Every structure is written in structure tokens, then in C-alpha cells.
């Protein structure tokens, strides 16, 4: 379903980067708005799946999922 879609590679923007670093990342990649939004959606989707699955077994991954969800929601345009 996502094979070959560059948006899948953009998840890192919300998963690991600060808002300022995310803006620089996007600028350097020069991706179009639709691709950026799909990447944002991928980041949210993966985090929403991971959070309940790892909540009790992997606190670090659960915390990162919470971080990603918060970053995606805060990054509304």
C-alpha cells in the first residue's frame, strides 16, 4: 500500500525532531504539501498503533508514541 511512497520516510520528522528541526528538514527535502501531510499521517498512524500495544511492555516506545502524537497534533497548519 505504501511501497514507493516517499511519505513513509518522513515519519522521522515527528518521531524524533523538534519543531525547528522539522521545519529545516522539510525545507531541505523540498517535498510538496500532499507528501508532507501523508508523512504526518503515517507518523500518527504508527504512533496510535504502538501506544496501546507497548504501553505496559515497552515504556520507552510508549513514551515516544505519546511524543509523536503530541508533535503531530501540535504541527497543524
LODO-580577 format. One record per residue (C-alpha): residue in three letters; x, y, z. Coordinates in pm, 1 decimal, padded with zeros to 6 digits. Example, Ala and Ser with C-alpha at 12.3 -4.5 7.8 and 13.67 -1.06 7.14 Angstrom:
2
<pt residu="ALA" px="01230.0" py="-00450.0" pz="00780.0"/>
<pt residu="SER" px="01367.0" py="-00106.0" pz="00714.0"/>
//
This chain:
77
<pt residu="UNK" px="00000.0" py="00000.0" pz="00000.0"/>
<pt residu="UNK" px="00282.1" py="00243.7" pz="00073.8"/>
<pt residu="UNK" px="00550.6" py="00081.3" pz="-00133.9"/>
<pt residu="UNK" px="00748.4" py="00352.2" pz="-00305.4"/>
<pt residu="UNK" px="00570.1" py="00639.5" pz="-00131.5"/>
<pt residu="UNK" px="00835.2" py="00884.3" pz="-00004.2"/>
<pt residu="UNK" px="00591.9" py="00999.0" pz="00264.9"/>
<pt residu="UNK" px="00671.6" py="00685.5" pz="00465.4"/>
<pt residu="UNK" px="01026.0" py="00812.9" pz="00511.5"/>
<pt residu="UNK" px="00902.5" py="01138.7" pz="00660.4"/>
<pt residu="UNK" px="00775.3" py="00986.0" pz="00985.9"/>
<pt residu="UNK" px="01105.2" py="01069.5" pz="01149.2"/>
<pt residu="UNK" px="01013.7" py="01438.8" pz="01131.5"/>
<pt residu="UNK" px="00752.5" py="01397.8" pz="01406.4"/>
<pt residu="UNK" px="00907.1" py="01097.3" pz="01575.6"/>
<pt residu="UNK" px="01248.7" py="01245.3" pz="01651.7"/>
<pt residu="UNK" px="01280.0" py="01610.2" pz="01551.6"/>
<pt residu="UNK" px="01199.3" py="01932.4" pz="01732.2"/>
<pt residu="UNK" px="00961.7" py="02173.5" pz="01556.4"/>
<pt residu="UNK" px="01253.9" py="02388.5" pz="01438.2"/>
<pt residu="UNK" px="01448.9" py="02088.3" pz="01312.3"/>
<pt residu="UNK" px="01132.7" py="01955.7" pz="01146.7"/>
<pt residu="UNK" px="01092.2" py="02281.8" pz="00955.7"/>
<pt residu="UNK" px="01454.6" py="02270.0" pz="00836.9"/>
<pt residu="UNK" px="01415.1" py="01902.9" pz="00741.0"/>
<pt residu="UNK" px="01109.4" py="01982.3" pz="00531.7"/>
<pt residu="UNK" px="01276.5" py="02279.9" pz="00367.0"/>
<pt residu="UNK" px="01585.5" py="02077.1" pz="00275.2"/>
<pt residu="UNK" px="01376.8" py="01795.4" pz="00128.7"/>
<pt residu="UNK" px="01151.2" py="02033.2" pz="-00063.7"/>
<pt residu="UNK" px="00855.5" py="01792.6" pz="-00051.2"/>
<pt residu="UNK" px="00514.1" py="01906.4" pz="-00168.1"/>
<pt residu="UNK" px="00229.9" py="01967.8" pz="00075.9"/>
<pt residu="UNK" px="00047.6" py="01644.3" pz="-00003.9"/>
<pt residu="UNK" px="00355.6" py="01429.8" pz="00058.1"/>
<pt residu="UNK" px="00428.5" py="01612.2" pz="00383.4"/>
<pt residu="UNK" px="00071.2" py="01558.1" pz="00505.4"/>
<pt residu="UNK" px="00083.9" py="01188.5" pz="00416.8"/>
<pt residu="UNK" px="00407.7" py="01161.6" pz="00615.8"/>
<pt residu="UNK" px="00235.8" py="01330.4" pz="00906.9"/>
<pt residu="UNK" px="-00048.9" py="01082.6" pz="00875.8"/>
<pt residu="UNK" px="00192.1" py="00788.8" pz="00871.4"/>
<pt residu="UNK" px="00362.6" py="00917.1" pz="01185.3"/>
<pt residu="UNK" px="00027.7" py="00949.7" pz="01362.1"/>
<pt residu="UNK" px="-00095.0" py="00610.5" pz="01244.4"/>
<pt residu="UNK" px="00213.5" py="00424.8" pz="01361.8"/>
<pt residu="UNK" px="00214.5" py="00604.1" pz="01698.4"/>
<pt residu="UNK" px="-00154.6" py="00529.1" pz="01756.5"/>
<pt residu="UNK" px="-00094.8" py="00161.2" pz="01686.3"/>
<pt residu="UNK" px="00220.2" py="00140.8" pz="01900.1"/>
<pt residu="UNK" px="00089.7" py="00319.9" pz="02208.5"/>
<pt residu="UNK" px="-00168.3" py="00066.9" pz="02331.0"/>
<pt residu="UNK" px="00042.6" py="-00227.6" pz="02216.4"/>
<pt residu="UNK" px="00357.0" py="-00122.6" pz="02404.3"/>
<pt residu="UNK" px="00203.3" py="00073.4" pz="02691.7"/>
<pt residu="UNK" px="00278.8" py="-00196.6" pz="02950.4"/>
<pt residu="UNK" px="00570.6" py="-00381.2" pz="02790.2"/>
<pt residu="UNK" px="00795.1" py="-00108.0" pz="02649.0"/>
<pt residu="UNK" px="00763.7" py="00221.7" pz="02836.0"/>
<pt residu="UNK" px="01026.4" py="00390.7" pz="02617.8"/>
<pt residu="UNK" px="00844.9" py="00314.9" pz="02294.6"/>
<pt residu="UNK" px="00513.0" py="00411.4" pz="02452.4"/>
<pt residu="UNK" px="00663.2" py="00745.2" pz="02559.0"/>
<pt residu="UNK" px="00794.0" py="00805.1" pz="02208.3"/>
<pt residu="UNK" px="00449.1" py="00725.2" pz="02070.9"/>
<pt residu="UNK" px="00298.7" py="00987.0" pz="02302.1"/>
<pt residu="UNK" px="00563.2" py="01234.9" pz="02190.1"/>
<pt residu="UNK" px="00486.7" py="01164.6" pz="01822.3"/>
<pt residu="UNK" px="00111.0" py="01203.0" pz="01872.2"/>
<pt residu="UNK" px="00163.4" py="01534.5" pz="02052.3"/>
<pt residu="UNK" px="00404.3" py="01656.9" pz="01781.3"/>
<pt residu="UNK" px="00163.8" py="01567.5" pz="01501.4"/>
<pt residu="UNK" px="-00128.8" py="01738.0" pz="01671.9"/>
<pt residu="UNK" px="00078.7" py="02047.3" pz="01754.2"/>
<pt residu="UNK" px="00202.0" py="02072.0" pz="01395.4"/>
<pt residu="UNK" px="-00135.7" py="02158.7" pz="01243.3"/>
<pt residu="UNK" px="-00117.2" py="02412.5" pz="00969.2"/>
//
